[in-house]
Amino acid sequence: MRRISIFGATGSIGESTLDLIGRDPEAYQVVALTGGHNVTRLAEQARAFKAEIAVTAHEEHLPDLRDALAGSGIEAAAGAGAIDEAACRPVDWAMSAIVGAAGLEPGLRVLEHRGTLALANKESLVTAGPLIMATAQAHHARILPVDSEHSAVFQGLVGEDIDAVERVIITASGGAFRDWPLEKLAGATLAQASSHPNWDMGQRITIDSASMFNKALELIETREFFGVDPAQIEVLVHPQSLVHAIVGFNDGAMMAHIGPPDMRHAIGYALHWPDRRDLPVERLDLASIGQLEFRAPDEVRYPALRLAREVMDAGGLTGAIFNAAKEIALDGFIAGQVGFMDMAQVVEQALDRLEGDASLAHAAITLDNVRAADQMARRTAKDLINAGT
């Protein structure tokens, strides 16, 4: 029986992971489940899977979580420290699906205890890629990608020599506004940005998909995970979301990963790796699909992609700055403080202000330095929003 923890259990990735585990419950022992505000659902999950501990990130919800778990024998805890402690409990496999920079430290703790980390939290590699990879190596732990694009690349590289890779193409659906006229985007509303045409995801990642900030993070994640040169990484807009990534080799061959837009595919691959097992996902009928559409992304329409390439060129702690400013800009959009196209402007100005600080841009990528850069970028982005950027 494999011991498993899920960090971010109440989100879409966590729910899909539990869906797969629930189909073979005798094979797994659930150790820790963590969530956010939805403690009712977290308690339901913990009871259903007989978890050892359930943790909410928000300390004010601890009384409600305790009440919901009363009589179950399941521990209830709250706060970042409790999540950190839960991540220190030895497991064979852990899903990192906490959204944002908050997912970094639990992932590090899993790796330090030699667990396999299924990584859906792209921000970990964006903010501290070298630290994450070095920690895995030092503790003989393994990281398996769960983002659909990076799982696709990973699968495309099975049995291949990374030195033979000429290019890596990750695809983007284009999000809610892929067919909107450029001049209309500035007036896009929160409700419009929160609806994805293909994927069933949480609000934040759905908005990031519409702005292409999600894909910008994935550009950086590709570089950090696979070690390829930024110039080798390409993005294609693919409205059907069926081709998740393409690996091109030095003999001109290209290997594409094709599958339905269902995260249980990538999750299941990581859960069962190195084996492949039957998954409850749609089987595609290519004849009925008929054709696949691809187009180059417009970096005027999607400035996040340009910013991601600048971050990769700059190196240092700029990934942490980029991600933190993006999270605050997204908060500002959700709160109605900035417009849809203003998010990229906030991030770019925060980068401009902080990249010149040599103590940040060129500092060693340690956990303390990442935290410092993250906090400074958040303050800077908030100042820009308050100033009416």
Secondary structure, DSSP 8 states (H G I E B T S, - for coil): -EEEEEETTTSHHHHHHHHHHTTSGGGEEEEEEEESS-HHHHHHHHHHHT-SEEEES-GGGHHHHHHHHTTS--EEEESHHHHHHHHTS--SEEEE---SGGGHHHHHHHHHTT-EEEE--HHHHHHHHHHHHHHHHHTT-EEEE-SHHHHHHHHHTTT--GGGEEEEEEEE--GGGTTS-GGGGGG--HHHHT--SS----HHHHHHHHHTHHHHHHHHHHHHHH---GGGEEEEE-TT--EEEEEEETTS-EEEEE--S-THHHHHHHHHTTS----S-----HHHH-----B---TTT-HHHHHHHHHHHH-TTHHHHHHHHHHHHHHHHHTTSS-TTHHHHHHHHHHHHHHT-HHHHTS---HHHHHHHHHHHHHHHHHHHHTT-
